[in-house]
Amino acid sequence: MSSSDRSLPTGNTTKRLKARSGRLTAAVAVGCALILSGCNVRPLYGPTALTDESLGMTLSDVDVAPIEGRVGQKVRNDLLFLMNGGDGGGGTYMVNLQVDERYTNTITRTVSGLPGGRNIKLDVDYTLKKVGEPEVLTSGTVTRIASFDYFNQRFANDRATIDAENRAAREIAEEINIQVAAYFVTGQSLQRAAPPPSLLDEFPGSGDTIFNDREPTYGGTNP
């Protein structure tokens, strides 16, 4: 038998290859069927549970009530931009915000007495209602903490404080947008776990507040 004859598959070999190929095809088909049968995910941007409109159209009908203060206004502007590009909403739904901002020193320099760093803790309560109706559709509280370095130069401190406030405000707006979107899609309020002890505003066992300063100090004298 020549070398070319030896390289050709025999009849038994061909049968085994066909059987193996058939089993592989069947396995792939079964796997695809299982994946497709288990796919029961509701599309996020499809029709919502409350309306026949898409999520994008529903969010475009949400407005955010005006709020005082630079940080509160920052949260409102970011939330409006995330929901409808900043157009102000169609007026069907209204989000009301309550903003509480507090500050604390993290490290104090022994020579100058100035802080080496500061934290801002931003708590925002929100409610979603239909315009003209008293019923609260969904509500929640979002908390974020942002850190920034503190320097001997006043302008640097002012800029670092504003940047930290903006970071916290942006993250809170993103979280509120997610929770409101989840409510429209599912018809249920998004349940959040209790905050970890590191976010609680008190020392264990004492009840004293950690974030006891309501003044950001930018625009004023350094502490």
ZATOR-176630 format. One record per residue (C-alpha): residue in three letters; x, y, z. Coordinates in steps of 0.02 Angstrom, whole numbers, padded with zeros to 5 digits, always signed. Layout:
// residues N
ALAXYZ;...
//
This chain:
// residues 223
MET+00000+00000+00000;SER+00069+00167-00051;SER+00087+00314+00067;SER-00057+00403-00022;ASP-00172+00255+00009;ARG-00127+00254+00193;SER-00174+00438+00211;LEU-00353+00412+00151;PRO-00481+00377+00288;THR-00557+00204+00290;GLY-00743+00170+00293;ASN-00746+00144+00482;THR-00649+00305+00512;THR-00772+00403+00405;LYS-00919+00334+00502;ARG-00839+00380+00668;LEU-00806+00559+00607;LYS-00985+00578+00547;ALA-01054+00514+00713;ARG-00942+00631+00812;SER-00993+00778+00703;GLY-01177+00734+00725;ARG-01159+00727+00915;LEU-01070+00895+00916;THR-01206+00974+00809;ALA-01341+00905+00923;ALA-01251+00969+01077;VAL-01236+01144+01002;ALA-01420+01143+00954;VAL-01473+01089+01129;GLY-01362+01223+01207;CYS-01436+01359+01096;ALA-01612+01300+01138;LEU-01575+01306+01324;ILE-01502+01481+01310;LEU-01649+01546+01210;SER-01778+01465+01324;GLY-01697+01544+01478;CYS-01689+01718+01402;ASN-01828+01807+01496;VAL-01748+01978+01519;ARG-01856+02132+01501;PRO-01775+02259+01383;LEU-01724+02414+01480;TYR-01767+02532+01338;GLY-01924+02443+01281;PRO-02102+02486+01337;THR-02109+02522+01524;ALA-02221+02434+01649;LEU-02323+02593+01678;THR-02343+02658+01500;ASP-02335+02592+01322;GLU-02194+02713+01284;SER-02009+02674+01286;LEU-01905+02715+01437;GLY-01822+02859+01346;MET-01989+02937+01304;THR-02051+02914+01483;LEU-01895+02993+01559;SER-01914+03140+01440;ASP-02080+03176+01529;VAL-01992+03197+01697;ASP-01950+03370+01762;VAL-01847+03413+01917;ALA-01909+03551+02031;PRO-01794+03701+02056;ILE-01689+03698+02213;GLU-01583+03827+02304;GLY-01396+03817+02327;ARG-01253+03783+02207;VAL-01236+03599+02249;GLY-01423+03568+02240;GLN-01430+03656+02072;LYS-01286+03548+02012;VAL-01380+03389+02058;ARG-01536+03454+01970;ASN-01444+03502+01811;ASP-01352+03335+01800;LEU-01513+03238+01831;LEU-01607+03336+01698;PHE-01467+03306+01573;LEU-01466+03118+01608;MET-01655+03103+01592;ASN-01694+03210+01442;GLY-01539+03303+01387;GLY-01576+03453+01497;ASP-01735+03509+01407;GLY-01837+03522+01567;GLY-01953+03375+01541;GLY-02129+03361+01471;GLY-02217+03400+01634;THR-02301+03232+01668;TYR-02191+03185+01816;MET-02095+03290+01942;VAL-01943+03247+02047;ASN-01917+03347+02208;LEU-01747+03352+02291;GLN-01687+03390+02466;VAL-01500+03414+02481;ASP-01397+03409+02640;GLU-01210+03442+02628;ARG-01084+03427+02769;TYR-00896+03435+02782;THR-00761+03369+02896;ASN-00571+03374+02910;THR-00478+03211+02884;ILE-00300+03260+02934;THR-00242+03412+03033;ARG-00064+03476+03013;THR+00022+03494+03181;VAL+00121+03652+03136;SER-00006+03760+03045;GLY-00164+03684+03116;LEU-00238+03679+02941;PRO-00319+03520+02878;GLY-00222+03415+02755;GLY-00382+03349+02678;ARG-00569+03368+02690;ASN-00721+03262+02650;ILE-00892+03314+02590;LYS-01042+03205+02631;LEU-01190+03237+02518;ASP-01362+03167+02563;VAL-01503+03190+02437;ASP-01684+03137+02468;TYR-01792+03125+02313;THR-01976+03093+02277;LEU-02061+03059+02111;LYS-02242+03112+02087;LYS-02362+03143+01945;VAL-02386+03329+01921;GLY-02538+03390+02017;GLU-02558+03229+02117;PRO-02506+03206+02299;GLU-02462+03021+02289;VAL-02276+02980+02296;LEU-02237+02852+02162;THR-02062+02813+02222;SER-01934+02892+02338;GLY-01762+02863+02409;THR-01604+02933+02485;VAL-01435+02934+02400;THR-01273+02971+02492;ARG-01100+03003+02423;ILE-00936+03054+02505;ALA-00799+03143+02407;SER-00624+03184+02469;PHE-00507+03325+02421;ASP-00336+03391+02473;TYR-00323+03553+02570;PHE-00180+03675+02537;ASN-00110+03840+02599;GLN-00174+03930+02445;ARG-00353+03990+02457;PHE-00392+03978+02271;ALA-00329+03798+02266;ASN-00442+03756+02413;ASP-00591+03839+02329;ARG-00564+03743+02168;ALA-00534+03576+02255;THR-00692+03598+02359;ILE-00799+03638+02208;ASP-00728+03490+02111;ALA-00768+03372+02255;GLU-00945+03440+02269;ASN-00969+03418+02081;ARG-00908+03237+02087;ALA-01027+03193+02227;ALA-01172+03284+02142;ARG-01140+03194+01977;GLU-01134+03022+02059;ILE-01295+03057+02154;ALA-01383+03114+01995;GLU-01329+02955+01906;GLU-01395+02847+02048;ILE-01563+02938+02057;ASN-01580+02921+01868;ILE-01551+02732+01883;GLN-01678+02714+02024;VAL-01812+02815+01934;ALA-01781+02718+01773;ALA-01794+02553+01868;TYR-01961+02609+01940;PHE-02032+02649+01768;VAL-01971+02483+01695;THR-02031+02370+01837;GLY-02167+02472+01921;GLN-02081+02443+02088;SER-01963+02547+02193;LEU-01783+02490+02190;GLN-01738+02415+02359;ARG-01569+02464+02426;ALA-01472+02382+02567;ALA-01436+02480+02725;PRO-01279+02589+02711;PRO-01119+02518+02784;PRO-01059+02586+02952;SER-00927+02692+02864;LEU-01066+02801+02789;LEU-01159+02829+02951;ASP-01136+03004+03019;GLU-01093+02962+03200;PHE-00957+02885+03304;PRO-01000+02712+03369;GLY-01079+02722+03541;SER-01064+02910+03560;GLY-01193+02984+03442;ASP-01078+03129+03399;THR-01079+03181+03218;ILE-00927+03157+03107;PHE-00978+03283+02974;ASN-01012+03429+03091;ASP-00964+03572+02974;ARG-01095+03644+02856;GLU-00977+03775+02784;PRO-00868+03720+02637;THR-00747+03865+02678;TYR-00723+03911+02496;GLY-00750+04097+02472;GLY-00711+04124+02656;THR-00563+04113+02773;ASN-00470+03951+02799;PRO-00507+03864+02964;
//
